[in-house]
Amino acid sequence: MADREQLHELRQRAHNAGIEGNSKMTEEQLRQALRQVGKGVEPQMAKRQAKS
């Protein structure tokens, strides 16, 4: 159950960071996209980079 809560938290953080449509992203993809946004990358660009 803790993994599910952690994933939910990551999805919420991604949503708050402007990464829309993140429901099919893996935990690692979410973490990578959030790191990119933290470095100043546009949210949707970070999403595309994380998914590729």
NUGU-114821 format. One record per residue (C-alpha): residue in one letter; z, x, y. Coordinates in Angstrom, 3 decimals. Layout:
<nodes>
[node 'a', [Z, X, Y]],
...
</nodes>
This chain:
<nodes>
[node 'm', [0.000, 0.000, 0.000]],
[node 'a', [0.680, 2.880, 2.378]],
[node 'd', [-2.946, 4.034, 2.091]],
[node 'r', [-4.173, 0.589, 3.058]],
[node 'e', [-1.869, 0.529, 6.094]],
[node 'q', [-2.987, 4.023, 7.093]],
[node 'l', [-6.642, 3.009, 6.848]],
[node 'h', [-5.935, -0.091, 8.930]],
[node 'e', [-4.231, 2.089, 11.548]],
[node 'l', [-7.251, 4.435, 11.635]],
[node 'r', [-9.629, 1.494, 12.025]],
[node 'q', [-7.509, 0.127, 14.877]],
[node 'r', [-7.451, 3.537, 16.602]],
[node 'a', [-11.226, 3.798, 16.209]],
[node 'h', [-11.693, 0.325, 17.667]],
[node 'n', [-9.451, 1.211, 20.605]],
[node 'a', [-11.482, 4.387, 21.142]],
[node 'g', [-14.679, 2.310, 21.395]],
[node 'i', [-16.054, 2.976, 17.909]],
[node 'e', [-17.333, -0.505, 17.111]],
[node 'g', [-18.346, -1.673, 13.649]],
[node 'n', [-16.171, 0.811, 11.766]],
[node 's', [-15.273, -1.446, 8.835]],
[node 'k', [-17.553, 0.362, 6.379]],
[node 'm', [-16.565, 3.872, 7.407]],
[node 't', [-14.429, 5.965, 5.080]],
[node 'e', [-11.101, 7.430, 6.099]],
[node 'e', [-12.655, 10.870, 6.576]],
[node 'q', [-15.512, 9.458, 8.643]],
[node 'l', [-13.011, 7.652, 10.868]],
[node 'r', [-10.971, 10.814, 11.346]],
[node 'q', [-14.082, 12.839, 12.161]],
[node 'a', [-15.347, 10.252, 14.656]],
[node 'l', [-11.942, 10.066, 16.354]],
[node 'r', [-11.863, 13.870, 16.658]],
[node 'q', [-15.318, 13.814, 18.245]],
[node 'v', [-14.320, 11.101, 20.728]],
[node 'g', [-11.250, 13.173, 21.576]],
[node 'k', [-13.594, 16.023, 22.484]],
[node 'g', [-15.570, 13.791, 24.854]],
[node 'v', [-18.415, 12.602, 22.613]],
[node 'e', [-19.638, 9.043, 23.211]],
[node 'p', [-18.023, 6.683, 20.643]],
[node 'q', [-21.259, 5.443, 19.066]],
[node 'm', [-22.672, 8.969, 18.896]],
[node 'a', [-19.466, 10.117, 17.193]],
[node 'k', [-19.841, 7.253, 14.719]],
[node 'r', [-23.444, 8.208, 13.897]],
[node 'q', [-22.524, 11.877, 13.467]],
[node 'a', [-19.594, 11.025, 11.198]],
[node 'k', [-21.721, 8.771, 8.999]],
[node 's', [-24.523, 11.319, 8.543]],
</nodes>
